[in-house]
């Protein structure tokens, strides 16, 4: 929790500072680039990080150092493909005539392998049951990144590309420190049996996770891409500035929800009533916390936005009443979604995520076309509501089928 909190706080602080210090056009370009980075990171997590947390403490628990080293080949491969896609995107934006987007995409192509490397090293710490190392790395990352951003600002060199550079350099320094502390051993690529096992095992596990992860990325992040197409990068910057204030609650829900799966599995083994009791209790706590955050965010949106952004991005602050409600439905989605995983029905999550993605892309694009940033905020809320409702319905059906195997 400390590791996740430090990492999330670092990115939150950087986004606030960039929104204050960059022009709206530059910050809008940064928002588009970061949304695309999160898409690549979603694939990276599904194919590399999530399986590592399954296989590391289990299948390879006696060879964790060598196993973690072997995974570096996977990191290099996925990061290289991501960089190639970003380079092509940079070329496409250049041909389209958007120099700002082309430049930031080029910068992201060069920096994302180093940024993702820190993601890898943090998960490697957890796979080795050394979360204190990941938390220490998070503290060092926060210090290096914020100091670097401040130096760039004071020397008038701060921009979206230079901010990505600071993130990359900070990630590299902390990653090297963690690699030494973990004593990683990289096996030879040729003739390495463990490397071949890695490719087979991770592909078999990760290919089923990719679809759900990608579909789950769409409902929020797609708007960072759609909004600038209709309303320009400055409007996209305003939307991201508002979403920055919602992200702390979203990230808190996500971080806490990681702890739920083993709890729900144990409750499932004790019987349907025990699982139902646990789900209701956790759901009540998550939803009440999200509602409290929504009320506070909506009640103090004017002074909060003015203070954080230096009286910038204040023209749409009332939309925080809409965006701030999204974490309530995200809480339902994640809590009940983990109960479906505990019932061994992740396939049903695909249905919910697919419907949400369709709503986000179809209805969201229509709302943005007519209402601009207000349409984007409404689209975010509606897509999360649809996902939450479907997940609850599918959980009920799965629970009833488990209680009565003859049920459909």
For each residue, the residues with C-beta under 8 A, 3 or more apart:
1: 4 5 255 256
2: 5 6 131 135 138
3: 6 7 122 125 126 131 134 135 137 138
4: 1 7 8 138 251 255
5: 1 2 8 9 138 255
6: 2 3 9 10 135 138 139 141 142
7: 3 4 10 11 122 138 141 142
8: 4 5 11 12 247 248 251 252 255
9: 5 6 12 13 142
10: 6 7 13 14 138 141 142 145 146
11: 7 8 14 15
12: 8 9 15 16 244 247 248 251
13: 9 10 16 17 142 146
14: 10 11 17 18 145 146 149 163 167
15: 11 12 18 19 240 244 247
16: 12 13 19 20 244 308 309
17: 13 14 20 21 146 149 150 153
18: 14 15 21 22 27 30 149 158 160 163
19: 15 16 22 27 237 240 241 244 308 309 312 313
20: 16 17 308 309 310 312
21: 17 18 153 158
22: 18 19 26 27 30 158 159 160
23: 26 27
24: 27 28 233 234 237 238 312
25: 28 29 100 233 234 237
26: 22 23 29 30 100 159 160
27: 18 19 22 23 24 30 31 160 237 240 241
28: 24 25 31 32 100 228 232 233 234 235 236 237 240
29: 25 26 32 33 98 100 101 103 104 160 233
30: 18 22 26 27 33 34 104 160 163 164 240
31: 27 28 34 35 224 236 237 239 240
32: 28 29 35 36 101 104 224 225 228 233 236
33: 29 30 36 37 101 104 105 107 108 160 164
34: 30 31 37 38 224
35: 31 32 38 39 221 222 224 225
36: 32 33 39 40 86 89 105 108 225
37: 33 34 40 41 108 112 115
38: 34 35 41 42 217 221
39: 35 36 42 43 214 217 221
40: 36 37 43 44 82 85 86 112 116
41: 37 38 44 45 116 119
42: 38 39 45 46 213 214 216 217
43: 39 40 46 47 78 82 210 213 214
44: 40 41 47 48 49 75 78 79 82 116 119
45: 41 42 48 49 50 119 213
46: 42 43 49 50 206 209 210 212 213 214
47: 43 44 51 74 78 202 203 206 207 209 210
48: 44 45 51 52 71 74 75 78 120 202 206
49: 44 45 46 52 53 119 120 123
50: 45 46 53 54 205 206 209
51: 47 48 54 55 201 202 205 206 209
52: 48 49 55 56 68 71 123 124 127 202
53: 49 50 56 57 123 126 127
54: 50 51 57 58 205
55: 51 52 58 59 60 67 201 202 205
56: 52 53 60 61 64 67 68 124 127 128
57: 53 54 61 127 129
58: 54 55 61
59: 55 201
60: 55 56 63 64 66 67 194
61: 56 57 58 64
62:
63: 60 66 67 194
64: 56 60 61 67 68 127 128
65: 68 69 182 183 184 185
66: 60 63 69 70 185 187 194
67: 55 56 60 63 64 70 71 194 198
68: 52 56 64 65 71 72 124 127 128 182 184
69: 65 66 72 184 185 186 187
70: 66 67 73 74 186 187 192 194 195 198
71: 48 52 67 68 74 75 120 124 198
72: 68 69 75 76 120 184 186
73: 70 76 77 189 195 198
74: 47 48 70 71 77 78 198 199 202
75: 44 48 71 72 78 79 113 116 117 120
76: 72 73 79 80 113
77: 73 74 80 81
78: 43 44 47 48 74 75 81 82 116
79: 44 75 76 82 83 112 113 116 117
80: 76 77 83 84 113
81: 77 78 84 85
82: 40 43 44 78 79 85 86 109 112 113 116
83: 79 80 86 87 109 110 112 113
84: 80 81 87 88 109
85: 40 81 82 88 89
86: 36 40 82 83 89 90 105 106 108 109 112
87: 83 84 90 91 105 106 109
88: 84 85 91 92
89: 36 85 86 92 93 105
90: 86 87 93 94 101 102 103 105 106 109
91: 87 88 94 95 102
92: 88 89 95 96
93: 89 90 96 98 101 102 105
94: 90 91 97 98 99 102
95: 91 92
96: 92 93 101
97: 94
98: 29 93 94 101 102
99: 94 102 103
100: 25 26 28 29 103 104 160 233
101: 29 32 33 90 93 96 98 104 105 233
102: 90 91 93 94 98 99 105 106
103: 29 90 99 100 106 107 160 161
104: 29 30 32 33 100 101 107 108 160 161 164
105: 33 36 86 87 89 90 93 101 102 108 109
106: 86 87 90 102 103 109 110 161
107: 33 103 104 110 111 160 161 164 165
108: 33 36 37 86 104 105 111 112 164
109: 82 83 84 86 87 90 105 106 112
110: 83 106 107 168
111: 107 108 114 115 164 165 167 168
112: 37 40 79 82 83 86 108 109 115 116 168
113: 75 76 79 80 82 83 116 117
114: 111 117 118 168 169 171 172 175
115: 37 111 112 118 119 164 167 168 171
116: 40 41 44 75 78 79 82 112 113 119 120
117: 75 79 113 114 120 121 171 172 175
118: 114 115 121 122 137 141 171 172 174 175
119: 41 44 45 49 115 116 122 123
120: 48 49 71 72 75 116 117 123 124 175
121: 117 118 124 125 134 137 174 175 178 179 182
122: 3 7 118 119 125 126 134 137 138 178
123: 49 52 53 119 120 126 127
124: 52 56 68 71 120 121 127 128 178 182 184
125: 3 121 122 128 130 131 133 134 137 178 182
126: 3 53 122 123 129 130 131 134
127: 52 53 56 57 64 68 123 124
128: 56 64 68 124 125 182
129: 57 126
130: 125 126 133 134 181 182
131: 2 3 125 126 134 135
132: 135 136
133: 125 130 136 137 178 181 182
134: 3 121 122 125 126 130 131 137 138 178
135: 2 3 6 131 132 138 139
136: 132 133 139 140
137: 3 118 121 122 125 133 134 140 141 174 175 177 178
138: 2 3 4 5 6 7 10 122 134 135 141 142
139: 6 135 136 142 143
140: 136 137 143 144 173 174 177
141: 6 7 10 118 137 138 144 145 170 171 174
142: 6 7 9 10 13 138 139 145 146
143: 139 140 146 147
144: 140 141 147 148 166 169 170 173 174
145: 10 14 141 142 148 149 166 167 170
146: 10 13 14 17 142 143 149 150
147: 143 144 150 151
148: 144 145 151 152 166 169 170
149: 14 17 18 145 146 152 153 158 163 166
150: 17 146 147 153 154
151: 147 148 154 155
152: 148 149 155 157 158 159 162 163 166
153: 17 21 149 150 156 158
154: 150 151
155: 151 152
156: 153
157: 152 162
158: 18 21 22 149 152 153 162 163
159: 22 26 152 162 163
160: 18 22 26 27 29 30 33 100 103 104 107 163 164
161: 103 104 106 107 164 165
162: 152 157 158 159 165 166
163: 14 18 30 149 152 158 159 160 166 167
164: 30 33 104 107 108 111 115 160 161 167 168
165: 107 111 161 162 168 169
166: 144 145 148 149 152 162 163 169 170
167: 14 111 115 145 163 164 170 171
168: 110 111 112 114 115 164 165 171 172
169: 114 144 148 165 166 172 173
170: 141 144 145 148 166 167 173 174
171: 114 115 117 118 141 167 168 174 175
172: 114 117 118 168 169 175 176
173: 140 144 169 170 176 177
174: 118 121 137 140 141 144 170 171 177 178
175: 114 117 118 120 121 137 171 172 178 179
176: 172 173 179 180
177: 137 140 173 174 180 181
178: 121 122 124 125 133 134 137 174 175 181 182
179: 121 175 176 182 184
180: 176 177 183
181: 130 133 177 178
182: 65 68 121 124 125 128 130 133 178 179
183: 65 180
184: 65 68 69 72 124 179
185: 65 66 69
186: 69 70 72
187: 66 69 70 192 194 195
188: 191 192
189: 73 192 195
190:
191: 188
192: 70 187 188 189 195 196
193: 196 197
194: 60 63 66 67 70 187 197 198
195: 70 73 187 189 192 198 199
196: 192 193 199 200
197: 193 194 200 201
198: 67 70 71 73 74 194 195 201 202
199: 74 195 196 202 203
200: 196 197 203 204
201: 51 55 59 197 198 204 205
202: 47 48 51 52 55 74 198 199 205 206
203: 47 199 200 206 207
204: 200 201 207
205: 50 51 54 55 201 202 208 209
206: 46 47 48 50 51 202 203 209 210
207: 47 203 204 210
208: 205 211 212 346
209: 46 47 50 51 205 206 212 213
210: 43 46 47 206 207 213 214
211: 208 214 215 350
212: 46 208 209 215 216 346 349 350 353
213: 42 43 45 46 209 210 216 217
214: 39 42 43 46 210 211 217 218
215: 211 212 218 350 353 354 356 357
216: 42 212 213 219 353 356
217: 38 39 42 213 214 220 221 222
218: 214 215 221 222 356 357 360 361 383
219: 216 222 356 357 359 360 380 383 384 387
220: 217 223 243 326 360 380 383 384
221: 35 38 39 217 218 224 225
222: 35 217 218 219 225 226 357 360 361 364
223: 220 226 227 239 360 364 368 376 379 380
224: 31 32 34 35 221 227 228 236 239 240
225: 32 35 36 221 222 228 229
226: 222 223 229 230 361 364 365 368 376
227: 223 224 230 231 235 236 239 368 372 373 376
228: 28 32 224 225 231 232 233 235 236
229: 225 226
230: 226 227 368 369 372
231: 227 228 234 235 236 368 372 373
232: 28 228 235 236
233: 24 25 28 29 32 100 101 228 236 237
234: 24 25 28 231 237 238
235: 28 227 228 231 232 238 239 372 373
236: 28 31 32 224 227 228 231 232 233 239 240
237: 19 24 25 27 28 31 233 234 240 241 313
238: 24 234 235 241 242 313 315 316 373
239: 31 223 224 227 235 236 242 243 373 376 377
240: 15 19 27 28 30 31 224 236 237 243 244
241: 19 27 237 238 244 245 305 309 312 313
242: 238 239 245 246 305 313 316 317 319 320 323 377
243: 220 239 240 246 247 323
244: 12 15 16 19 240 241 247
245: 241 242 248 297 301 304 305 308 320 323 324
246: 242 243 249 250 297 320 323 324 326 327
247: 8 12 15 243 244 250 251
248: 8 12 245 251 252
249: 246 252 253 289 290 293 324 327
250: 246 247 253 254 326 327 330
251: 4 8 12 247 248 254 255
252: 8 248 249 255 256
253: 249 250 256 257 286 290 327 330 331 334
254: 250 251 257 258 334
255: 1 4 5 8 251 252 258
256: 1 252 253 259 260 286
257: 253 254 260 286 334 335 338
258: 254 255 261
259: 256 262 263
260: 256 257 263 264 282 334 335 338
261: 258 264 265 338 341 342
262: 259 265 266
263: 259 260 266 267 278 282
264: 260 261 267 268 275 278 279 338 339 341 342
265: 261 262 268 269 342
266: 262 263 269 270
267: 263 264 270 274 275 277 278 342
268: 264 265 272 274 275 342 343
269: 265 266
270: 266 267 274 275
271: 274 275
272: 268 275 276 399 402 403
273: 276 277
274: 267 268 270 271 277 278
275: 264 267 268 270 271 272 278 279 339 342 343 399
276: 272 273 279 280 399
277: 267 273 274 280 281
278: 263 264 267 274 275 281 282
279: 264 275 276 282 283 335 336 339 395
280: 276 277 283 284
281: 277 278 284 285
282: 260 263 278 279 285 286 335
283: 279 280 286 287 331 332 335 336
284: 280 281 287 288
285: 281 282 288 289
286: 253 256 257 282 283 289 290 331 332 334 335
287: 283 284 290 291 328 331 332
288: 284 285 291 292
289: 249 285 286 292 293 331
290: 249 253 286 287 293 294 327 328 330 331
291: 287 288 294 295 328
292: 288 289 295 296
293: 249 289 290 296 297 324 327
294: 290 291 297 298 321 324 325 327 328
295: 291 292 298 299
296: 292 293 299 300
297: 245 246 293 294 300 301 304 320 324
298: 294 295 301 320 321 324
299: 295 296
300: 296 297 303 304
301: 245 297 298 304 305 317 318 320 321
302: 305 306 314 317
303: 300 306 307
304: 245 297 300 301 307 308
305: 241 242 245 301 302 308 309 313 314 317 320
306: 302 303 309 310 311 314
307: 303 304
308: 16 19 20 245 304 305
309: 16 19 20 241 305 306 312 313 314
310: 20 306
311: 306 314
312: 19 20 24 241 309
313: 19 237 238 241 242 305 309 316 317
314: 302 305 306 309 311 317
315: 238
316: 238 242 313 319 373 374
317: 242 301 302 305 313 314 320
318: 301 321
319: 242 316 322 323 373 374 377
320: 242 245 246 297 298 301 305 317 323 324
321: 294 298 301 318 324 325
322: 319 325 326 374 377 378 380 381
323: 242 243 245 246 319 320 326 377 380 381
324: 245 246 249 293 294 297 298 320 321 327
325: 294 321 322 328 329 381
326: 220 246 250 322 323 329 330 380 381 384
327: 246 249 250 253 290 293 294 324 330 331
328: 287 290 291 294 325 331 332
329: 325 326 332 333 381 384 385 387 388
330: 250 253 290 326 327 333 334 384 388
331: 253 283 286 287 289 290 327 328 334 335
332: 283 286 287 328 329 335 336 388 391 392
333: 329 330 336 337 352 384 387 388 391
334: 253 254 257 260 286 330 331 337 338
335: 257 260 279 282 283 286 331 332 338 339
336: 279 283 332 333 339 340 388 391 392 395
337: 333 334 340 341 349 352 391
338: 257 260 261 264 334 335 341 342
339: 264 275 279 335 336 342 343 395
340: 336 337 343 345 346 348 349 391 394 395 398
341: 261 264 337 338 344 345 346 349
342: 261 264 265 267 268 275 338 339
343: 268 275 339 340 395 398 399 402
344: 341
345: 340 341 348 349 394 398
346: 208 212 340 341 349 350
347: 350 351
348: 340 345 351 352 394 395 397 398
349: 212 337 340 341 345 346 352 353 391 394
350: 211 212 215 346 347 353 354
351: 347 348 354 355 390 394
352: 333 337 348 349 355 356 387 390 391 394
353: 212 215 216 349 350 356 357 387
354: 215 350 351 357 358
355: 351 352 358 359 386 387 390
356: 215 216 218 219 352 353 359 360 383 384 386 387 390
357: 215 218 219 222 353 354 360 361 383
358: 354 355 361 362
359: 219 355 356 362 363 364 379 382 383 386
360: 218 219 220 222 223 356 357 363 364 379 380 383
361: 218 222 226 357 358 364 365
362: 358 359 365 366
363: 359 360 366 367 379 382 383
364: 222 223 226 359 360 361 367 368 375 376 379 380 382 383
365: 226 361 362 368 369
366: 362 363 369 370 375
367: 363 364 370 371 374 375 376 378 379
368: 223 226 227 230 231 364 365 371 372 375 376 379
369: 230 365 366 375
370: 366 367 375
371: 367 368 374 375 378
372: 227 230 231 235 368 375 376
373: 227 231 235 238 239 316 319 376 377
374: 316 319 322 367 371 377 378
375: 364 366 367 368 369 370 371 372 378 379
376: 223 226 227 239 364 367 368 372 373 379 380
377: 239 242 319 322 323 373 374 380 381
378: 322 367 371 374 375 381 382
379: 223 359 360 363 364 367 368 375 376 382 383
380: 219 220 223 322 323 326 360 364 376 377 383 384
381: 322 323 325 326 329 377 378 384 385
382: 359 363 364 378 379 385 386
383: 218 219 220 356 357 359 360 363 364 379 380 386 387
384: 219 220 326 329 330 333 356 380 381 387 388
385: 329 381 382 388 389
386: 355 356 359 382 383 389 390
387: 219 329 333 352 353 355 356 383 384 390 391
388: 329 330 332 333 336 384 385 391 392
389: 385 386 392 393
390: 351 352 355 356 386 387 393 394
391: 332 333 336 337 340 349 352 387 388 394 395
392: 332 336 388 389 395 396
393: 389 390 396 397
394: 340 345 348 349 351 352 390 391 397 398
395: 279 336 339 340 343 348 391 392 398 399
396: 392 393 399 400
397: 348 393 394 400 401
398: 340 343 345 348 394 395 401 402
399: 272 275 276 343 395 396 402 403
400: 396 397 403 404 407
401: 397 398 404 405 407 408
402: 272 343 398 399 405
403: 272 399 400 407
404: 400 401 407
405: 401 402
406:
407: 400 401 403 404
408: 401
